Amino acid sequence: MSEGQQHPLSIYYSIWILLFVVSGFSYAVDYFQLQGMLRWTLILIFMFIKAGFIVAIFMHMTWERLALKMAILLPPIFLMIFIGIMSIESDYTFLTRIEFFTESDFVPVYHNSGAEH
């Protein structure tokens, strides 16, 4: 930020209040005892919304150059894409093992070795 450039404090106050509201939604997920994928999806959505507001406003990314934005934002985006690809691959591997290695393949068969004579 260059010298003499000021942002109005009302932006910071409104984002601060908005962060409280989104945090309230996040706590409401626990209050209403949501379970399963809905719970984790909502928690992650609210987390990304709050992180986005913090990075954009309080870390002044809204007013930065595009090159700096890309240098900071692209690596996490690529990491999330790679994590998604790995989770799809792990699901495929797990389902393939279930299909081709059934439980009967792992159960040892014991034969009476003639101990009873």
Secondary structure as UniProt FT lines:
FT   TURN            3..4
FT   HELIX           9..31
FT   TURN            32..33
FT   HELIX           36..53
FT   HELIX           54..58
FT   HELIX           61..63
FT   HELIX           66..100
FT   HELIX           103..105
//
